[in-house]
Amino acid sequence: MDTALTVSPQDAFFIEYYREKKGAKSRSAVIREALRLLRETTLEEERAAGTRPYPGS
């Protein structure tokens, strides 16, 4: 599935900076890593609060 994202110039710069610094294969790989970390953090917060994890976790 392809999805287009619009980001600010500052975010675009950071994505490219991170891609080069970490050797990510693509900007999409950087976004996938960011989403993985966001999912992980959200799940940890929900577990700590004793709430039901988000769907698909």
LOSEPA-297820 format. One line per field, with one value per residue (C-alpha): residue in three letters; chain; x, y, z negated; residue number from 1. Coordinates in pm, 1 decimal, always signed. Layout:
BEGIN
resn: [ALA/...]
chain: [A/...]
xx: [X/...]
yy: [Y/...]
zz: [Z/...]
resi: [NUM/...]
This chain:
BEGIN
resn: [MET/ASP/THR/ALA/LEU/THR/VAL/SER/PRO/GLN/ASP/ALA/PHE/PHE/ILE/GLU/TYR/TYR/ARG/GLU/LYS/LYS/GLY/ALA/LYS/SER/ARG/SER/ALA/VAL/ILE/ARG/GLU/ALA/LEU/ARG/LEU/LEU/ARG/GLU/THR/THR/LEU/GLU/GLU/GLU/ARG/ALA/ALA/GLY/THR/ARG/PRO/TYR/PRO/GLY/SER]
chain: [A/A/A/A/A/A/A/A/A/A/A/A/A/A/A/A/A/A/A/A/A/A/A/A/A/A/A/A/A/A/A/A/A/A/A/A/A/A/A/A/A/A/A/A/A/A/A/A/A/A/A/A/A/A/A/A/A]
xx: [+0.0/+135.2/+48.6/+170.3/+264.5/+309.0/+567.1/+712.5/+1045.6/+1203.6/+1068.6/+1180.1/+1529.1/+1539.9/+1416.4/+1692.0/+1951.0/+1849.8/+1848.9/+2204.6/+2333.7/+2183.3/+2231.3/+1861.8/+1781.5/+1503.5/+1295.4/+1017.4/+1245.4/+1294.4/+916.9/+862.9/+1120.8/+949.8/+612.7/+758.2/+894.8/+564.5/+373.2/+615.6/+585.9/+206.6/+183.1/+413.0/+205.9/-118.9/+17.5/+143.6/-195.7/-372.6/-573.2/-651.0/-379.7/-466.0/-618.7/-366.5/-114.1]
yy: [+0.0/+341.4/+645.3/+998.7/+1217.1/+1590.0/+1707.1/+2042.6/+2142.0/+2095.7/+1740.5/+1661.2/+1786.2/+1573.8/+1262.8/+1299.9/+1379.4/+1070.2/+853.8/+954.5/+936.8/+594.8/+450.7/+384.6/+262.6/+515.8/+791.2/+533.8/+322.7/+622.4/+673.0/+301.3/+317.3/+624.9/+450.8/+138.5/+348.4/+534.1/+203.6/+67.1/+376.6/+379.6/+13.6/+64.8/+363.7/+171.9/-127.3/+95.7/+264.9/-68.8/+25.3/-191.8/-182.8/-24.8/-254.0/-463.9/-479.8]
zz: [+0.0/+93.7/-110.0/-53.3/-348.9/-365.2/-615.6/-702.9/-551.9/-894.9/-921.7/-566.1/-651.1/-966.8/-786.3/-528.5/-797.4/-995.1/-681.8/-597.3/-956.3/-1029.7/-682.4/-630.5/-280.6/-225.6/-378.3/-407.6/-627.0/-856.7/-882.4/-952.8/-1234.4/-1380.0/-1371.3/-1531.9/-1818.0/-1853.4/-1866.2/-2125.4/-2343.7/-2317.6/-2412.3/-2712.7/-2829.9/-2794.0/-2980.4/-3261.7/-3284.6/-3278.6/-2972.2/-2676.2/-2409.0/-2077.5/-1813.4/-1626.4/-1909.0]
resi: [1/2/3/4/5/6/7/8/9/10/11/12/13/14/15/16/17/18/19/20/21/22/23/24/25/26/27/28/29/30/31/32/33/34/35/36/37/38/39/40/41/42/43/44/45/46/47/48/49/50/51/52/53/54/55/56/57]
